[in-house]
């Protein structure tokens, strides 16, 4: 699995990266073939101009002072026609390449989002959200820009260099020997600089991803930052990360821009040598003036693309670095597939057992050790304990967001590793402490897990969650649109909406992770009463620090350091005068 999205998943070569990009381009073969035809046609028409120019000059007899005006006018007219048609084809080519590159960017973003939907939950626990967003937006845009302009430029340059070389070879083979020195010098220099610049652009993309991740994290915590008066400290940290990003950008660009002027210098030397030795050949009568003029023009066209390619090497290195990050995310290991003989969980009774479970997120740092518990069908099992005791970890194991290191988690006597994940997770309804609402109507948010729900079913769930009266006071009632994760409503109301969403599903098991932490005590009691009535006959798990929510639980598991240290009912645990009583007294009697 990808450990750092800023680093390449493997030692990919430029050829491998280009091959993968080419596969994206090849998905739209018609546009690709059209682009190739337009590029070849436009370049050939533009390259025919210098040939016509030489013929026009050769129509002038310097010795006799005579001019073949018919030849001159014919060549001039053909040149104008060639350049007009070439410009038109280049315009069409740019339009085709823009459409083609946009299609590639759309497909690439689709593949990225599809892959992220298939990644295990643990992946997102290890990677910053802002960094992933940077890959989906900035890095894909960088690759797209390279496809729409840089690759097009390279294609046209290849055609121009090849045809120009052939024309020069047919005009004056001796002058072509000059490029036997200057071209290798250019190639060696650009290859050396590319190897030097590529890591710099990779670092630039990584630093930008870190900056985006920091900004996303700080924006989501504005209330906390202001409450603790940490604005200056946050600004200092932002300045530091911003400075790192700018420094990485500056170093990459500074090294990348060396290429253009250096290659231009080499090309100017070659052009100077062409003019000098060409003049000597003309004086010796080995070449006509028109042919020399054509050769000089072709030499400029031959050298110009090399210079242009050198200028875009920096952009190509940036695109390669961005492509590495994109493909590293696309190649990240998805959630392991279900076993070939995995069964679909049906006819759920709701008996859940954890048998001698060992689990750790990081090898060598155990979270659960030899943990066992049993939840009978229709029971309410509460799991309590201090922070870090392993309460939320149990949710991850029940839902199979993570697999156990040892032991087994079973539903109705079947190891969940022998079941399909989809059927297992559909057997649960879950309400978390961190509420999540999406841009849409209140109705859509409540009916999220049951798209075919009727208005009557949604209203019934909202009433059971004690949120119907609030929804009725909204401007559009259940059709009121919530945006930006419901920032216009209170946390308690958001929590009630997510509880209503859970109540709507006809699942056999329910998980509540601090689900009532954002509501007042009276509302909490009402929700508990409605929840017990609605979930009668279903297996429920309540994980909470607030012990007031689990007094009526059938069974309470008390966790400490990843082990069950006590279990029983509220009354029996209080009589036992153990760790649970200490937690209870710390919350109520001491207060």
C-alpha positions, 0 to 999 in steps of 0.5 A: 500500500502507498505509504506516502502519496508524495513519493512514487510507489515504485521506481517508475521510469519516464517510459512507464509513466508515458506508457500509462498516460498513452493508455489514457489517450488511447481510450479515445482513438478517433480523436487521437488519430485525428490529432496525429493527422492534423499534426503531420499535415500542418507540420509538412505544409509549414515545412514546405515553405522554406523549399519554396523560398529557396526556389524563388531565390534561385529564380534570380540570376545574379550573374545576368541580372535576370529574374523569373517572375513567374517562378517567384510569384508562383512560389510566393503564392504557394508559400502563402497557401501553405502557411494559411492552411498550416495555421488552420490545421494547427488551430483545429489540432489545438481544439482536438487536443484540448478536448482529448486532454479534458477527457483524459483528466475526467477519466483520471479523476474518475479512476482516482475517486473510484479507487478511493471508494475502494480503499480501506478505512485505514488508508484514510487514517494514515493520509491527510485529506488535503493531500489527497485532494491536492492529487485529485485537483492540482496533480491531475490538472498538471498532467492535463496541461502537459497532455494538452500542450507539452506532448503536442509540442513534442509531437510537432517538434519530432515531425519538424526535426525529422523532415528538416533533417531530411531536407538539409541532408538533400540540400547540403550533406556537408553542412549537416556534419555541424549538427553531429557535434551540437545535437549530441551536446544538446541531448547530453545536457538536457538529459543531465538536467532532467535527472537533476530537476525531476526530484525537485519537482517531485518535492514541489508537488509533495510540499504543495500537498502538505500545504493543502493538507494543513490548510484543510485541517486548520479551516475545519478547526477554526472555532477551536483555534479562536477559542484557544487564541492560537491564531498567531501560532497557526499563522506561524505554522502556515508561514513555515509550510508556505515558505517551504512550498514556495522554496520548493517551487522556486528551486524547481523552477530555477533549475528547470529554466536553465535548460532553455537559455543553455540550449539556445546558446548551443543552437546559436553556435550551430547557426553561426557555423552553418552561416560561415561554412555555407558562405564558403561553400557558396563562394566555391560554387558548391551550393546555390544561394537559394539552397543556402537560404533554404538550408539556413531556414531548415536549420532554424526549424531543426534547432528551434524544436530542440530548443522548445523541447528543452524549454518544456523539460521543466514542465514535463518533470513537473508533469512526471512528478504529478503523474507519479503521485496520481498513479501512486494513489491509483495503484494503492492496495484496495480493500482485500476482496472477499474470499471466493467462497464468501457467503452472503449474510442473510436471516440475521439473528444478531448474536455477535461474539468476539473470541480471544481477539488480538489487534493492533494498528501498529505492529508491536503496539497492541490495542486489544489483547485476548478480548472476548465478549458476547452480545445476545440477539436483541440485547443492548451491550454497552462498552465503556472505558477511558480514552485509548481503551479500545472502544472505537476499535471494536466498531472497526472490527465489528464492521470489518474495517480492519481484520483481527490479528488473532482470534475471530469475530462472529455473527450468528456463529459465522466468522465474518471473514467468511462473509461478504463485507457488503452483506455484513455492513448492511446488517448494521446501522451505525451512528457516529460521534462525528456527524456527516451531512451532505449537500442535499435536502433534509429528506435526502439526508435522512433517506441516505441509506434507503433511497426508496424511502417514502415521506411517511417513513422519513417523518416517522423516523424523524419523530422517533429521533425527536427532530420532526418539530425542528424540521417542520419549522424550516423554510421548506420543511423536509425539502430544505437544502443543507449545504457545507455539512449542515453548518447552518444547524447546531451539532445537536440537530445534526446528530439527531438527523443522523440518528433519524437516518439510522432509525429508518434502516431495517437493520438487525444490529445497531452501533452507536459511538458517542451518538448522543454526545452533542444533545442535552440531557433531556433530549438524550433521555427521549432519544434513548427511550425512542431508540429502545422502542424502535430497536426492540429485538435488535442487537445494539452496541453503545460505546460512550463515555457518558455513562448516563446513556447506558444505565439500562443496558443489558450488559456492560463491558468495561475496558481498560488497556485493551482488556475486559476488566469488568462486565455486568449490569449497571447495578451489579457493577456499582455494587462490585465497587470496581473500576466502573464505579470509579468512572461513574463517580468521576462523572456524577458523584464528584461533580 
